[in-house]
Amino acid sequence: MLKKPAASKRASLPRAADYTKTFLKDWQRLSHPGRYDMVRLKEAMILLIANDEPLGAEWLDH
């Protein structure tokens, strides 16, 4: 299994909104080391915002 490079996992903040300081700190903390796929997280957040309903089965981790 090949790992993705850290740069491909980084993403800018989703949409312009009023972010709390805690959210911004968490986003920076999670995106900095490249351990988490922030692009996928951003996709999930946009789906939640756009649809205003629970995510589909492909997004469930268990």
PEVENWO-V616692 format. One record per helix or strand of 2 or more residues. SS is the DSSP state (h for helix, s for strand). FROM is the first residue (numbers start at 1). TO is the last residue. Records with the same first field share a line. If there is no record, write none. Layout:
# PEVENWO-V616692
SS = FROM-TO + FROM-TO
This chain:
# PEVENWO-V616692
h = 6-9 + 21-32 + 38-51 + 57-59
